[in-house]
Amino acid sequence: MKMIKTTLLVSAMIFSASGLAMDKSAAGAVAGAAIGAATGKSVKSTVGGAVVGAGTGAMLKSGDKGKAARKGGAVGAVVGAGAAAVAGKNVLKGAAVGAGAGGMIGEVTH
């Protein structure tokens, strides 16, 4: 049953996203959410994948927005790793999610 739900979710994302002209952040979010849904155990995995994907897409942009996103991603990675270490969670996962969130914040605030 879980496999069917995951397949339907991924298929819906692919078909809905294929007709849209998206920037790198949106495309990264869709791809990250699809990967998180396919490999994860819950909605939390899907959301985490979307955050990491959107942040990665933002950091891959060129120009001032990309530079701001990369700076935000670096700060977010440090904060995420520190928060994960304090909470006793996986430090690498905390750094990845922190970098994604920081990249999105850096892009938006620029």
N, C-alpha and C positions, 0 to 999 in steps of 0.2 A: 504494500500500500504506500509506503514511504517513497519507494522508487517511482511509482506512478505519479505521486504529487510532485516530486522533484522534476521528473521529465516534463510534466505539464507546465510547471513554473518556468523552467529553462526555455521550453518551446515558446511560451507566451512572450518571454522577454526578447527572444531572438526575432520573432515575427513583428513585435511592436516596435522594436528598435531599428529594424532594417530599413524602414521607410523614412526614418527621420534623419535630418542632417544635424548631427550632434557635434559639439566640440569635444575636446579630449577628456574633459572632466566628466561629462555625461556618459561618454562611451566607456570610460574607465569604471564608472559606477555601475553601469549595466553589466559589464563583463565581470567585475568583482562580485556583484550580487549573484550572478549565475554560477560562478565558481564556488562561492560560499554556500549556495543552496545545494549544489551537487555534491560537495564534499563534507558539508557540516551536518550537525545533528539537530539544529534548531533555527529559529528565526534570527537568533543572535548571531549565528554564523553568517547568515545572509546579509544582515546589516553591517557586520564587521567587514565582510568582503566588499560591500558597496563603499564604505568609508575609505578603505585602503585603495580601492580602484579609482575612486574620484580624486583622492589626494595624489595618487601616482599620475593620473592624467593631467592634473593641474601642474605638477612639477615638470612634466614633459613639454609644456608650452614654451614658446620662445618669447623673448621680450621681457618687459618689466613685470608683467603678471607672473610669468614663469619663474623669474628670479625671486620675486616675493614669495611665491609658493615654495620654492626650494629652501629659502631661509626659514619659513614657517614650518616646513617639514622637518628640518634639522632640530629646531627647538622642540617641536612636538614629539619627536622620537626620544629625546632626552627626558622630557616630562613623562611620557608614557612608560618608558622603561623604569624610571624612578618610582612612579605610582604602582606599577606592577610588582616591583621588588618589595615595596613597603607592604602591599596587600598579600604578598606571598603567592602571586600568580606567575605565569610564564612571562619572563622579561622580554623575550623576542617578540611575542605576540603583542605585548604592551607597547613596545617600540614601533611595531608596524602600524598599529591602530593610531598611536599618537602621531606618527609621521603623516599618515593619511589625513587625520583631522587638522593637523597643523598646516599641511599643504593647502587644504581647502580654505582655512581661515586666512592664511597668507595671501591667497589669490583674491579673496573677496575684499579684504581690507585695503588692498592696494588701489 
